[in-house]
Amino acid sequence: MSELESGSVQLMVTSPPYPMIAMWDDQFCSSDPKIAEYWQKLNFDGNEKTVRQIYDAMHHNLAKVWAETFRVLCNGGIAAINIGDATRRINDRFQLFPNHSRIIEECEKIGFSTLPYILWKKPTTKPAYKGKGSFLGSGFLPPNAYVTLDCEFILLFRKGTLRHFKTKDPARYESKFTKEQRDEWFSQIWSLKGARQNVNDLERRTAAYPAEVAERLIHMFSIKDDLVLDPFLGSGTTTKVAIESGRRSIGYELDPKLLPIIQARLEETQIALQTDIMSQIKIVTRYGEC
């Protein structure tokens, strides 16, 4: 993220591609040719060791982003990462891939301090089989059913020590939340419906979280005029909510086909705020990609 100076960001909020979820296989293969080689090798030899190599390489790929995030965050800056674990049957073996714990390991190696995380319970999440809601396994017969993954993780990390502010800093006091918000937001389990992905496959692959997730995190861990980063911008939820919350924002997205979707969301925000925000937005293209 060469556009960003070290220590210039106060908060990062993102939802990256989830390792070992088939939807994002192609994206990982495109970003790291070694991953594509491992998949080809697995299709040839079916070796269980190759499965772990794929999983390790995917997280190594993401760790580069976490390291760059660490660089650009200020002392006391917070990184919030929405991630889900993955289940997948490979070589006729059903496996769990604990993405949340692997990201914690990678971020701590980089230098982040791990904070208590949030469990985001999605009430509408149900496993599907042949188009119908179902549980995984053999119906009502033990012992071959599996526990349903109906929670995702919102991992929280801090760089360095606590942020310091001037006594009665006006921006901080203007950003104050209510007792009701504090009691609900800072509890460990959030019950929120997932963002509806009813448009097309492109938007479905953006790992979109509902705007309320971004809104809570931005109000919890930043103050007005802070800079909020999303290195996996997707459909633009983080930037949209940051602007609506009186923060500045910067986002990175590899897929240029998502640019019209991002622009449309920001235009909706401009209409809602009745402010000319589009004239203040700068789009930078690098190497033919946004």
Beta strands, then each sheet from edge to edge (+ up, - down):
strand 1: 9-14
strand 2: 73-83
strand 3: 86-90
strand 4: 93-97
strand 5: 113-121
strand 6: 128-129
strand 7: 132-133
strand 8: 151-158
strand 9: 189-191
strand 10: 227-230
strand 11: 248-251
sheet 1: 9+ 5+ 8- 2+ 1+ 10+ 11+
sheet 2: 3+ 4-
sheet 3: 6+ 7-
end
